[in-house]
Amino acid sequence: MSTSTPSRPQMRRGPGGGGPFGGQMPTEKSLAFGPSAKRLLRRLAPEMPKLVLVAILAVGSVVFTVLGPKLLGNGTNLIVAGAFSKGLPSNLTKAQVIAGLRAKGQDQYASLLSGMDLTPGHGIDFTALAHVLLVVLALYVVASGFSWLQSYVLNGVVQRTVFRLRADVEAKLHRMPLSYFDRTPRGETLSRVTNDIDNVSQTLQQTMSQLLTSLLTVVGVLVMMFVVSPLLAVIALVTVPLTIIITTLIAIRSQKLFLAQWTHTGALNAQIEEAFSGHALVKVFGRHREVEERFREKNDELYRASFGAQFVSGIIMPAMMFVGNLVFVAIAVVGALRVAAGAMQIGDVQAFIQYSRSFTQPLTQLGSMANVLQSGVASAERVFEVLDAQEQSADPADPATAPETRGRLAFEDVSFRYVPDKPLIDDLSLVAEPGQTVAIVGPTGAGKTTLVNLMMRFYEVDAGRITLDEVDVASMARDDLRRRMGMVLQDTWLFSGTIRDNIAYGRPEASESEIVAAAEATYVDRFVRSLPDGYDTVLDDEGSNISAGEKQLLTIARAFLSRPSVLILDEATSSVDTRTELLVQQAMSALRQGRTSFVIAHRLSTIRDADLILVMESGSIVEQGSHAELLAAGGAYYSLYNAQFAGALVDDE
């Protein structure tokens, strides 16, 4: 047997480990952007039919939209040609007018008119112009309808995908071993389940529609630009490699910053949750200035990471706009020269300028979406880390079942350690017969609570076995095992709801009469009857509207209602006054009737009547027997008893 002092990993309540004012949180390693993005997209697979519909609607919307500038350019050509033709002689043909101008030496004017489709003297054809405008209006109305329907369908796709992601994370957390929650700050876990999943949802919502529409728009506009003018189209294509180079360079830098942003968000949430959960403790010890300083440090780290991520990614948009403006100038100059040479009409230049804007705008949107994607994928990485965390071992495919009415629990040569190189329990054996009350005492760190964790299979034994009515608990389904065990802990846990709901949590199908009977047996009924709303009194999640003793009695009533075969009482009276302790002890006595009970206690006065008292030191049972036998033996229990009850007299002397 080991004599070293055992140490159990403590739950980290903040970004540092080991207590309210612990050390720094370990740094997170970033996953590759590509694999994480692909994994996120694979979660959309169940929505593939809807995504196909979204793609079809997007194609329709883009096709109708990109036809608009070309038709508007035709309308501009009608207006310009009509304006020029009105001042020309109606008795001449277009060819004759152009020949006359050249004969007069007006070659530039003649070249300009040669590129127009006009009839001298006719003026503007308003009928044709009205027809063009009505067609353009119809195209834009249809395109808007397709775009709205696309957004509607895509919204459902994204929300269902995120719904499944949340459900998977929730189910995953229930499959996690207790060790995961012991080493992970609660605020950090909450941040991943709430903030990060919400960020993934917003990213999918913002980028999927824009990404698809922008890519299709680039393709559609590019085709129309080559139809209007291949020369100008080549000039416009200069933006593509520039966009790719700029976006790639910035994205590489911003990915690390966005991951740091969400990592620091989780750390700050954990620190805030820790500080406000222990607000009274912080005030009592006058540590509020230290807490405030730690908050400022974490907040400053988050500020620097967020500022850096947003600043670096924000460079993309102005860079893209600058490139787009350069291309616009080039197109305007070359287009004007082409019109003057009669190689293009003014309406075509107008259409091409619209197309160039429509071409650079989706490229700019693609660039600006890079920061959103970086942020969303960084959050997805953090969520995937939860989904990839090691789970507790699976229940047996054909689980064994123990008898319902006995409750014999035995440890057979059990060995266990939280950390492989730090022994805690070695070759421990004990037997609790049905109906016995077994008390476990010992100094802090002796392994008392560890026994409870092993009984409930919160942790698995390293060697040996634990049996319930001769059945190895490792061969039972965890839900079945825990259904047979009731626990009353030192830290009472109540949820927001009525007193009736909190008692019925132990057995939801219980009738009203069973709930009241459990309350009467555990002395809950007497104080509930004094409340204005009785059993319908609503408690908040902290139970701040009832006393600590009343909260403890409620947890005992809950355990009583669950009818467990084995009862575990872990320091259930340590936080109540002497008078309330008597009520709690009476309630627990009623609760223990006919059940195998394990009582972990520091107050030795509460376990005098136990059938068997186990004294633990360094993970081993050093003494066992009744209260009188252990006192008579004069060993470890005797020393504990005297230290507890004689300490005050020694101090006085």
N, C-alpha and C positions, 0 to 999 in steps of 0.2 A: 504494500500500500504506500502511496506517495505521501510524503509529509510536506510537500511544497504548498505554498498558499495558492489556491485556485483563483483564477480570474476569469470572469465571464465578460464577453464583449458587451459594452454598454451601448444602449440606443443613443445615437447621435441626434440631439434635438436641434442642432444648428449646423451651419456649414463646417464647423470644426468638430472633431470627435472628442468624446470624453467629457461632457458637461457643458454648462452654459457659457463658459469662457474658454472653449477649446481652441485647438490649433487650426491651421489652414486646411482648406478642402483640397483633395488631390486634383491635379489637373486632368482634364478630359482630353482624350486623343481623338482627333477628327477622323472621320471616315472619308473615303473618296467621294467626291460629289457625284460622279457618274453612277456607280453602283447603288448609292442611296436614292438617287432620282429614279433609276430604273425600278428599284424595289417599290418605291412609292407609286409609280405608274402601274405596276403589276397589281396593285390593290384595286385598280379600276376594272380588272378583267370581268367581274360579274356584270358590269354595266355595258359590256361591249355592244349589244344591239342598240342601246340608247346612244352610245358614242358614235355609232355609224349614222344614226339619224341626225345627230348634231353635226357631223361632218357634211352630210348631204345638204342640210339647211345652211351651213356656212358657205358651201360652194355656191348655192343658189344666191345667197345674199351678196357674195363677192362678185359673181358674174353680172348681176343686174347693176351693182354699184359701179363697176369699172366701165360699163358701156355708157354710163351717163356723160362723162367728160367728152367722149368722142361725138356724141349726138349734140351736146351743147356747142362744141366746136363747129359742127355743121350749121347750127343756128347763127353763130357769130359770122360764119362765112356768108350766110344769106344776108345778114345786115350789112356787112362791109361791102359785099358785091353790089347790093342794091344802092348803097350810098354812092359808090363810085359810078355805077351805071346811070344814075339819074342825071349826072352832069355831062353825059356823052350824047352825041347825036343819035337819035333813034333810027335815022335812015341808013346808018352804016352797021356793018357787022363787026364783031369783036376783032377779027383779023384785020379788017380795014382800019379800024381805030389804032391798033397796035402798029401797023405799017406806017400810018401817017405820023405817029409819034416818033418813030425811029427816023423817019425822013426829016423831021424837025430837029433831030439830035437829042431827043428826050428818051434815051435808051433805058435809063433807070426806071422811069415812070412806065415805059412800055413793058419792061420785064416784070414790074409789080402787077400790072393788069393781066399779063399773060398767065400768071399763076392763079387767077380768079375765074370762077365759073359764073359769068355775067352775060346779060343781054343789054347792049347800050340803050339807054332811055327808058327802061322798064321800072326802075326803082326797086324798093324792097317788096319781096313776095310775102305778104303777111299771112296768107293762107298756109303756105309751106312752113313758115316760122311757127305758127300756132300748132301745126301738126307735130313739129319737132318737140316743142315745149310740153305738149300733152303726153307724148311718148316718154319723155324724160321723167315727168311727174309720176306716171304709172310705174316706171322702173324703180324709182326711189321708194314709192309706197310699198311695192312688193318686196324690195330689198329690206325695208324696215320691218315688215311683217315676218320675214324669214329670220331676221336678226333677233327679234323679240322672242319668237318661238324657240330659237336656238338657245337663248339665255335661259328660258323657262325650263327646257329639258335638261340643260347642263347643270342648273342649280339643283335639280333633283338628283342627278348623278353624283355631284360632289357631296351633298348632304348625306346621301345613303352611304357613300364610301366612308365619310368621317364617322358616321353612326357605327358602322362595322368596326372601324379602327378603335373607337372608344370602347365598344363592347369587347373587343379582343384584349385591350389593355386591362379593362376591368376583370375579365376572366383570368388573365395572366396573373394579376396581383393576388387573386385567390389561390393560385397554384404555386405561389412563391413560398419558400420556407421562411420561418420566423427569422432566420439569420439575415436574410436580405433587409428586413425592416430594422433589425438591430444595428446594421452598419450604414444604413442610408437615412439621411435627415428627412424628417417628415415633410418639411417645406419643399425640399428638392423633389420628392416624389409627387407632391401636389402640383408643383410647377410643370412637371412633365405631363401629367394627366390633364391639366387645364390649359395653361398658357401655351405649351408647345403644340398640343393638338388643335387649339383654336388658331394658332398661327399657320399650321398646315392647312386647315380648312380655308382660311382667308387666301393663302397662296394659291391653292387649287382653284378657288372661285375667281380670283383676279387674273390668273395667268392662262388657264386652259382655254377660255373663250378668246382672249386677246391673242394668245400664241397661235391658235389655229387660224383665226381670222387674219392676223398679220401675215402669216406665211402664205396663205392663199391670195391675199391682196398683193403681196410682192410678186407672186407668179402671174396673177391676172394682169396687173399693171404692166409688168415687164413685156408680156405678150402684146398688149395694146400699144406700148411705146414703140416696139419694133414694127407694128403695123403702121403707125403714124410716121415715124422717121427712124430708120436704122442708125443713122449717124448720131442723132441726139440720144438714142438709146444706149449706144456704146459709151457716150460721155457720162450718162447717168449711172452706168454700171461701175464707175470708179468708186462709188460709195460702198459697194459690197465688201471688197477686201479690207477697206479702211474700217468698216463697221466690225468685221470679224476680228481684226487685229486689236482694235481698241477695247471691244467687249471682253475678249479673252484675257488680255493683260489685266484689266480691272477686276474681272471675276476671280482670277487666281488669288488676288490680294484680299478681296472682300470676303471670300468664303471663310477664311480663318477668323476674320473679325466678327462675322455673324455668329459663328459657333461660340466664340468667346462671349458675345452679347447675351446669348440665351443661357450659357453656362453661368454667367454672373447674375442673370435674372433669377435662376434657380437658387443660387447661393444667397442672394439678398432676400428672397422669399423665406428661405429657411431661417435666416437670422432674425427676420421680423417675427415669424411665427414663434421662434424660441423666446424672443424678448417679451412678447405680449402674453405668451402662455405662462411665463414665470415673472410677470410684472410685479407681483407682490414681493417675491423673493429679491428681485432687483432693488426695489425700494428699501426693503428691510436692511440689506447690506450696503446701501448707498452706492450701488454700482451703476447708477443710471448714466453717469458721465462716461464710463467705460463702454456701456452699451451704445450710447450715442456716438462715441468715437468709432466703434466698430461699424455702426450703421453708415457713418460718413465715409469710412474706408471702402466698404462694399458698394455704397452708392456711387462713390467716385470711380471705382473700377468699372461699374456698369456704365457710367456716363462716358468714360474714355472709350470703352469697347463699342458702345452704341454710336457715339459721335464718329469714331473712326470708320465703322461699318457704313453708316449713312453717308459720310463725307466721300469716302472712296467710291462707293457705288453711285453716289449722286453725280460724280464727274461724267458718267456715261451720257446722260441726257444733253448737257451743254456741248459735249464733244460731238455727239451725233448732229445736233442742230448746226454747229459750225461747219461740219462737212456738208450737210444738206444745203446750207446757204452758199457755199462755194460752188456746188454743182448747179444751183439755181442761177447764179450769175453767169456761169458758162453756158447754160442752156439758153438764157435770154439773149446773150450776145450772138451766139451761133444761129439761133432761130431767127433773129432779126435780119442777119445777113442772108439767110436762106430765103426769107420772105422778099427782101429787096431784090434778090436774084431771080424771083419768080419760081423757085424750086419748092416753096411751101406756101400755104395760105395762112393768113393771120389766125383764123379759127383753129388750124392744126397746131400752131405754136401755143395758142391759149390752152388747147386740150393737153398738149404735151407738158406744159408748165403745171397744170393740174395733176397730170399723171406723175410728174417728178415729185411733187409734194406728197401725192398718195404713195409714192414709192419710198421716199425717205421717212415719211411718218411711221409706217409700220416697222421700218428698220430701227427708227428711234425708239418705238415702243418695245421692240424686241430687246434693245439695249437697256432700256429703263426697267424692263421686267427682270433683268439679270439680278438686281439687288433683291427683288421680291423672292425670286427663285432661290437665291443663296440663303436668305433668311428662312424660307420654308423648308428647304432641304436640311439646313442645320437643325431645325426643330425636329424634323422627321428622324434624323440620326439619333437624337436623344430619346425619341419615342421608341425607335427600333432597339435601342440598348435595353429598354425595359422588356420588350417582347423577346429579346434574345437572352435575357438573364436566365441563369440555371434554375430550373423548377425543382420542387420537392419530388422525391421518388413517387412513381405512379402507384395507385392502389393495386392489389393483386387482381388478376383477371377473374378469379373465382374466389372472392373473399370468404374467410371463415366467419362464423357467427357464434358468439358466446351466449350462454343462457341469460335470460332477462332478469331473473329474480335473485341471483346470488350476489356476487361482488367480491370474490376472492382475488386479490391482486398480489402478484409475487415478482420480485426482482431476482433473477438467477445469474450470478456472476457477471453483473453488468459493469462495463467499462465505457467511459465517455470523456471526451475533452473537446472544448470549443476550438482551441488552437492545437494543431497536431503535436507541437513540441512542448506543450504545457499540460501535464497530466492534471486531471480533476477528479474523476471517479474511476477506481480500479477494483474489479472483482467484488462489487457490492451485491449482497444478497439479503433479502428481507421478505417476510410474508405478512400480509394483512388479511385476516380471516373475515368472512362475511359478518357484518354487524359490528366489527371492532372499530374503535377510535384510536388511530395511530397519530401521536404527536411527534413532530420533528423539530428539534431545537439545536442550537449551535451558534457560534459566532458568525458575523457577517462574512460571506464568501466561503462558507463551509460546503455549499452545494445543495442547500435546502430547496430553493426555487428550481434548481436544475432537475431535481427529482420530478417535480411537477411537469416541467417541460418534456421530460422523457415519457412520463405516464400518458400525456396527451398527444405524444408524437409530434410536438412542435420541433423537436430535434430527434434524430435517429441514433440509437445506441451504436457504439463502435464494436462492442463484443458482448456476448451474453444475450439474454432476452428478458422481456417483461411479459407476463401472462395475466390475462383476465379470465378467471374461471377455467384455468388450464389451457386457454387458447392464446397463442402468441399474438400480441397486439399488432405486430408487424404484418401478420397475415389477415388482419381485419381492414375493412374500409375505414378511412379516417372519420368520415361522417358518422358511421355506425359506432365507432369507439367513443367519439366525443359526445354523441347523443346519450351515452350511458354514464357520462361524467358531468357533474355540476361543479362550478367554481364560484367562489366568493373571494374577491381580491381586496387588497388593502386600498387600492385606488378604485373608487366606485365609478362605474360608467353608466350614464343615463343619456338617452337621446331626446331630442325635441319631440314632445308628444304628451299624451295624457298619462296619469299614473297608471290607469288601467292598461294602456298600451305597453308601458315599461315592464309591468309585471308579466303580462302575457307574452313578452318577448321570449320567455323561457319555453313556452309551448303555445304557439299561435292558435292552435285549434281548441284551446281550453274554453270551457263555457264560463258564463258570468259567475255562476255559483262556485266553480272551482277556483276562479281568481279570488273571490271574496274569502273562500275557505283558506287559501294559501296566505292571504293578507292577515286573517285572524290568527292563524297558527304562528305567524312570525311577528306579531304585535304591530303590524302596519295599519290594520283597520282602525285602531284607536286614534291615531293622529290624522288619518285620512278623513274620518268622520267629522273632525273639527274644522276641516277646510271648507270654504264656501261652496266650492264645486265638487267636493268629494273626490270620487275616482275619476271624474272628468277634469280635474285640475291639470292645466297644461304646464309642463316643465320645459325650461329651456335646455339646451344641450349641456350646460354646466350644472343644471339642477340648483341654481342659485336661490330659488324661492323656497327651498326647504333646507333643514339643517344637515350637517354631515352625518349625524347618527341616523336621521330619517332616510337619507340616501342609502346608507349601509343596510338598513332594514329592508328597503325596497329591493336591493340586490339579493338579499337572502330570500325574500318572498319569490323572486324570479327563479332562483335555484330550486326552491321548494316545489314550485309549480312544475318544473321540468321532470320531477320524479327520477333523479339519477340513481344508478346502482352504486356509484362511487362518488363521494363528495370531497372536494378539495377546498379547504379554508386557508387562505394565505394572508396572515396578519389582518384578519377581518375586523379586529377591534382596536387596532393601534391608534386610530385617529379620532376616537370618540371619548367623551367624558366618562367618569366612573359610573354615574347613574344610567347613562345610555348603554354603557358596556354591559351592565347587568341585563338590560332588555335584549341586547344583541346576543349575549350568551344564552339566554333562555330561548330565543328564537333559533339559535344554532343547535341547541339541544333537541328542540322539536324536529329540526331539519335532519339531525343525525340519526334519529330513531330508525332502526332497521336497515341502516346503510353503512357501508364501509366508508370510514371518514379518515382523511389525512388533514391534520391541523398543523400548519406552520406558525409558530408563535415565538415572540421574544418575551412577552409577559408570561412568565412561568405559572402565575396564578391562574391563568385561563386553561391550563391543561392538566391540572392535578387529578382530574377524574378520568384521564385517558387510560384505555386498556393497555396501551403499550407506548412508551416514550423512547424515541430514538435520539441519541446524542451524536451529532455529526461534527467532525473536524477534518478539514482538508479533503473533503470528498469521501470520507470513510465513516462508517458507524463505529464509534469507539465505545459506546455503552448502549444498552437497551434494557428495559424493565419498567415496572410501575413507578409512580412518584415516590412511594415509601421505600421501595427497594433501592432506587438510585440514590436517595438521600442517605440511606443506611450504608451504601457502598463507599460513600465518601470520595467519589471520583470526580469526573469532569462535570457531571450534572450538579453535584453538591457544590462545586466551586461556582458554577453559573448562578445557582440559587442564592448562595450567600452573597455573591457580588451584587445581585439585584436587590435583595431585601435588606442587606446589612450595610450597604454603601452609605446611606444617609446618616446612620449612626456613627460610622467611622469618620465621616466628614465633620460631624458636629464635635467629635472629640478632638 
